[in-house]
Amino acid sequence: MSDTLRNSLLAELQAIRTVDCHSHTCLSTEYAQHAPWTLFRLMSYFERDFAGALGKSSHEAYQDCTDDAQRWEILRGVLDRCRNVSYWRHNLVMYQRFFGLEQDELTDHNWAAVNEAIQQRTAEPDWYRQVTEDVCNLETQVLNVPWFEDWEPRYFTCVLRMEPALELHSSNTRKQLE
């Protein structure tokens, strides 16, 4: 294949907006409620590995911490056991892409700069839109929404959860449907 054809095909593919067919992204309103985020809260599914390593959630583990240095000590201990799990590896890619991490790992020497960058960038009013539309190039995200809950048509396409339809024998479900 010629480089010209290859480059032409890549350009065409990059112009196609993406449809995320099974989104786990939080709503922009929920995201904004928690902004600015920190290294210790922006963990996504790594939270599961964190809890598995410590036997408690990050919220519980950080509960008595008075500053981010103490939180880093806890996270560093978890990373000693879990640094090679895929959910953590995904976070490192995100830290590199969005928050200036230049090394392959978070260390005692760079975690604070990454944490500061996370706080600064996620506090920007247009951050959610910028990542969703400009970086990820998302046309929409299919979101499995419980009945009667709000969702955001700007970013999501709603698919109603079907569990309530299977629970019509329950008076609570029938009352909600009324």
PyMOL commands that set and color helices and strands:
alter all, ss='L'
color gray80, all
select helices_A, chain A and resi 3-15+28-34+46-54+58-62+68-82+86-99+111-123+127-135+163-167+171-177
alter helices_A, ss='H'
color red, helices_A
select strands_A, chain A and resi 18-20+138-145+156-160
alter strands_A, ss='S'
color yellow, strands_A
deselect
rebuild
show_as cartoon
